[in-house]
Amino acid sequence: MASESNTGTPTERASATADVLRALIVISRRGVADARIANISLSMTDQSILGYIVDHPGCRSIDIAQAFRLNRSTVSRQLAGLMKLGVVCEKTDASGRGRPLQLTDSGWAAYDEAIGILQGVVDENLDDWTDAEVARFAHDLQRFNTGTAGETRPRHPFEAPPASLDRAKRNRAPQGTEGKKEQQ
């Protein structure tokens, strides 16, 4: 989107966008490294899949493949690993091909722990920022992560999940989190 405030040269803009990319790569790598201290070490892909299942209850492997633009066999292999870890299972009362997926109690614990670790890192890094700076940063990240019209991508963690995902409606509150703020 062009803006009247774009007063830099194309070279300056290209350099700035390259800086943004490098910073996002570093943030991603640090996030994965920081989350490895969890009891169940999950890769970024594993964390993303668990997050997708949390945000889309009853989703199937095909839904994950479409959302992440991956081959179904790739998602199938990832899910097999997560099932072997005991963090994801298929709903047993479903029929037909592609059974709905859900997190197990261990899966919820792993997800909540990873999100808690990552939230702590973010909180620590933003500790000396003003509330206005944090709000602006969150706004800019939301704007950056918003897809173009018609594009499908996983919900950004800052976006509110659909009302149907309210923890009370899901009949599942992770153990030890009563009274804690939602960490999605």
Residue pairs with C-beta under 8 A, 6 or more apart in sequence:
6 13
8 16
28 44
30 121
31 44
31 118
31 121
32 43
32 44
32 47
34 117
34 118
34 121
35 41
35 42
35 47
35 114
35 117
35 118
37 117
38 110
38 113
38 114
38 117
39 109
39 110
39 113
40 85
40 87
40 106
40 109
40 110
40 113
42 50
42 87
42 110
42 114
45 78
46 78
46 81
46 82
46 87
47 111
47 114
48 68
48 154
49 64
49 75
49 78
49 79
49 82
49 88
50 82
50 87
50 88
50 103
50 107
50 110
50 111
50 114
51 111
51 154
51 157
51 184
52 59
52 63
52 64
52 67
52 68
52 154
53 59
53 64
53 88
53 101
53 102
53 103
53 107
54 103
54 111
54 165
54 184
55 154
55 155
55 161
55 165
55 184
56 63
56 67
57 100
57 102
57 164
57 165
57 170
58 91
58 100
58 101
58 102
59 100
59 101
60 98
60 99
60 100
60 101
61 72
61 75
61 76
61 79
61 98
61 101
62 72
62 75
62 98
64 70
64 75
64 79
64 101
65 71
65 72
65 74
65 75
66 152
67 152
67 153
67 154
68 75
68 154
79 88
79 101
82 88
82 107
83 89
83 90
85 106
86 104
86 106
86 107
87 103
87 104
87 106
87 107
87 110
87 111
88 101
88 102
88 103
88 104
88 107
89 101
89 102
89 104
89 107
90 99
90 100
90 101
90 102
91 99
91 100
91 101
91 102
92 99
94 100
103 111
105 175
108 172
108 174
109 174
109 175
111 174
112 174
112 177
112 183
115 183
115 184
116 183
119 183
126 133
126 134
126 137
129 137
138 158
141 156
141 158
142 156
142 158
142 159
145 156
145 158
146 156
147 153
155 161
157 184
161 184
163 169
167 173
167 182
